[in-house]
């Protein structure tokens, strides 16, 4: 269902909706242990945020997002 929402958001150019959906997908994939897919969703969300200055959702996620970003950069946090 989330993939369909993302496809529609892309087609309709709903950037804010797509960004929120990608962060949700990142969280769901991360919790399911699907780290590769989580990272892909996060990379796409970061790319969109870079173009639109849509960073509030990254800040709201707080420590959980920090852990994911560090993981994405290849760092290990204990």
Buried (B, 14 or more C-beta within 10 A) or exposed (E): EEEEBBEEBBEEEBBEBBBBBBBBBBBBBBEEEBEEBBBBBBEBBBEBBEEEEBEEBBEEBEEEBEBBBEBBEEEEEE
